[in-house]
């Protein structure tokens, strides 16, 4: 049943607040009026009493008339669209579209029977125009001429369908997925870094013939330790975490004198002494040591051409980079949560912040220098991938949001809703629901800013990658908002303008020649997947989740063409662990199950038996795997990947953990420190950590790549070949 209060119901409809939904078991659930009022308050709408609610309704009805032009218009290329404008009653109006390159397209006025209206003491009329259907892609302007004045507003024309990157052609591609910080080499500083990423790309391409590498978000975390371990809870989605820098790969390192180089090596030696016996990744220790080394390098200075390049980077990035770097310096000075700083420092435009910058310019420039070097090493990683033969290269993950005390919320405070956070309703895999602790973007503010924060974020991620994976892409359609102090069960969905957000994502990817993968797992309205397909965005299909209407494994030929198909995902254990029921026992130990352990294990066994029966019946389980060195568990894993090959999916994905036989869970949703999320190193079947050099020598990885490439013979791994030369 919808809300009984008509004013509250109208406000909910206007702001996209759900009044009801169907949960993961198909049960109809209604949203309480109190939850709706709380969500409205987060949008700065007072509906606390019947009187204020009706006043808000009147404002909602009147506000469009106060605008001469719409705030922002986003449309698909080739689609008809009308635009309403509001001018003085009886006044002439002429509308044109001025494109990015300066062309003018005249808009045709059409009949409009809407009567004139008095607004704020002024008599206004509405005129309606039809936009041309042959507009080019891009960021344009609507220009209205009326009674001696000119009014402009943004117009964004997006691709109707995003094509595949030209390098892919009509062929299928496959690649690896990994959490790059977990893939360490003997030369890295306790965590996998951007040089390790380059090297992993070269191995995956030249030894495995993979065409892309899907990695975790590289978004910036806190500027100094301690830092948040989750790459999905960053401080900025526009900038990069300097923890991924390799100090020795910064060009100035090559010209250091012996004493300075020894100073840097001392940081590395101390770090290795600290972490040599650790069974988990030690981000804080690694970042502290690395920052010390980077500060030494920064003090060395830059030769003229490099200084020019640095200044050019700062100029291109503009105010956003400066504000981010100022936040980093303020973070060091006042502490980790800007909401507790003195009031005068809680907004980047204050005079006090300008004074702080003037007095601490060198420290601010250090944080800008870190971002410049991140940009450089990330560019080299993508170039290494493409030079090694990858058709796509890096596919970067884009997190759903940022933490509440983040740089982004400081820089764009009025774009984020206050008093709520993003999460997920109860579902099969987290039956208590989830609260991710991330403030959501306000849909109304995004439109008022012509989606500039969103498009700049997407553009920065695609600058040095061949694709982007949008984590929880359903968040571009709707997000589950959870009021502060309430559990996830008391949340509700808030809708976003998906036509605008998906369109802009497609436009930026089109310009970058990149593909877009949307993680559309979980509770999804059926039409959403159809919409993503129509717009040319890939969905995500995971073997364990693809079932027919009877709950049986979906036949491979019935899978989607436009999807990234995989056996597992980073929110599940590697397949070896999943087959052993590790995920059930872990959730039981952490108190995340709502049914008994025995019942859940029995359900998991039924799920496994159903899938393994399909693998056997369709001939995906080969006895030859055992004679070539595989054990029984690996034989099952290889069979599952043969299953993927029989799907029509254009992009196939293999977890690097599956390739090397890891069974340790990287992340357990619904936990923070109860489990060492995002702190688990890449490991082998014996649960012992592996280095990148061990991956090169992995015969197991060669067996899975042979399956993905359709090879009859399994090549020897690099280590074995190089030893024999």
C-alpha positions, 0 to 999 in steps of 0.5 A: 500500500502506498503512503496514505498522506497525499502530500507525503506521497507526492513528495516521495514520487517527485524525489524518487523515494520508494513507497514499496518494493519486493525483497529478494524472496519476492515479498511485497514490503511497504516503506514507513512514513517516518523513513520517507520523512527522514529521506526527505530531510536528507534532501533538505525538504521539511515534511515533518508536519502536514503543513510543512509537507504541503508547503513543500509540495507547492514549492515542488510544483512551482519551481520549474516555472521559476526556471527559464530553461531546464537545469540540464537536459540529457538525451540519447542521440537520435531520439526525439525530445521536447524542452519546455521554457518559461518566459514572460507571458506573450514574449517571443522565444527562440531556442538553438543548440550550440554544440561543443564545436560552435555549430548552431542547430535551430529548435522548432517550436511546437504547440503548447496549450499550457495556460499562463501562470503567475509566479512570484508576482510575474505572469509567465508563459510556457513555450515548447520546442522540439530538439533536432534529432541529428545532434552530435554526441557531446556536451552542448548548450541550449541557448534561449533568446527572449525579450532582449536577454539570452539564457543558457543551459547544459545539453548532453547528447549521449550514445544510444548504444556504446560500441565495443572498443575497436581493438576488440572487433567482433571477437570474444576476449578473456582476462583476469580479475585480481586485487592488485594490492594482494599481488606482491613481488619481491621488489614491492613494498609489502603490497602490490603496486603499479609496477607489479600491475605492469608486470602482471599485465605483461605476464597475462598477455604474453604467457596467457594471451589474456586481453585485459586485467580487471583490478580493484578500485585504485581510489585515494584513501586517507593521505597518511596512516592509518588508512581504510583497508577497503578499496571500496570505501575511499576518500576520493573516487577522482584521485589515486591512492599513492600507496600503489606508487613504486618509489624506485620507478619515479624517474628522479630515483635513477639520478640519486646520489648514493647517500640519498638512495641509501636513505630510501633503502633504509625505509624499505629495509625497516618495513621488511623487518616489520612485516616479514612474519606477518600473515596479513597485508600491513597497509599502514606500515607499508604506506608509512615507509613508502611516504618517508621514501617519497618525501625524500624523493620530492625534496630532490626536485625536478629537472626542467622538462619534468617541472614543466610536466608537473605544472601542466598537470596541476594546470589541467586538473585545476581547482579540484586537484588543489582542493584535494591536496589542501584536504590532505594537508588539513587532514594531517593538521586537524585529524581524519574527520573534517566534520570535527575541524574548526568550522572555518576549515570545513569548506574549501572556499573559506578565507581561512582555507586560502590562508592555510594554503598560502602558509603550507603551499609546499606540503600541498604541492607534495600531495599534488606531486604524489597524484602526478606520479600516480598518473604517470605510473598508471599510464605506464601500466596501461601502456605496458598492457597494450604494448604486450598485446592486450586488446583492452588492457586495464579495466578499473573498478569504480566504487559505489561511493566514498566514506563520510569523512572523505575528501570528496564530501569536503570538496562537494559537501552540498552534493551529498545527502546528510543523515543517511548512508548507502547500503543494501536491503536483506538478501540471500547472501547477507540476510541482515542487510548492509550499511556501507557507511557511504553518503549518497549523492543527491540526485537533485544536486547532480542535475543542478551541476549538469552531472559534472562531479560524475562525469569528471570522476568517470573521465579520470578513471578512464584516462588510463584504462581500456574499460571500467567496471561500475560496482553496483551499477544498480546505484545509477538507477536506485540506491538503498538509503539507510537513515542514521541510527536505523538498521538496513531493514529500515531503509528505502530505495531512492531513484536516480536519473539513470538515463542521464547517468548511464548516458554520460557513462557511455559517452565518456567510455565512447570517447575513451574507446573503452568498454563498460561492465556493470555489476548488476548482481543481487536484487535487480528489477528485470527491466534494468538488465534489458536497459543496460543491454540496449545501451551497450553496457555489459552486465555481470554473470556469475556461474553460481548465481545464474539459475533458471526459474526452477532454481537449476543452473542456467544452460550456457547457451541461455546466458547473456551475450553482453556480459562479463561472465565468470565463475566467481567474484571478489565478494565470494571465496575463490572457487576452491573455498566455495566448493568446500563451504568456506563461505557458509562456515565463515558467515556462521562464525561471524553471526551472519546467518539467519538459518542454522549452519547445518541447513545452510551447508545442506543448501550449499551442497545441493547447489554444488551437486546441481552444478557439478551434475551439469558439468559432468552431463555436458562433458566439461570434466576431463580426465586428462586434467588429472594426468596433466597435474590437476587435483580433483578440485582443480578439475572441477574449477577447469570444468566450470571455466569450460562451461563459460566458453560455451556461453555467448558472452563476449567477455569472459573473466577468470579470478587470479585466485582460481588460477593459482588455487587460492581458497582464502576469502578476500572480503566478507560482506557485512563485516569490517574488522571481524574478518581481515577484509582486503588484507589477505595476500594472494596465496596458493592451495596450501594457504601460503602467500605467493609472490608475483614471481611464483605466479609466473612459475605456476603450472596451475595458471597455465592449465586454466589459461589453456582452457580459456584459449582452447589449447589442446596442450598446456604450455610450460610456465615461464619459470620452467621454460626460462630454467631450461634455456 
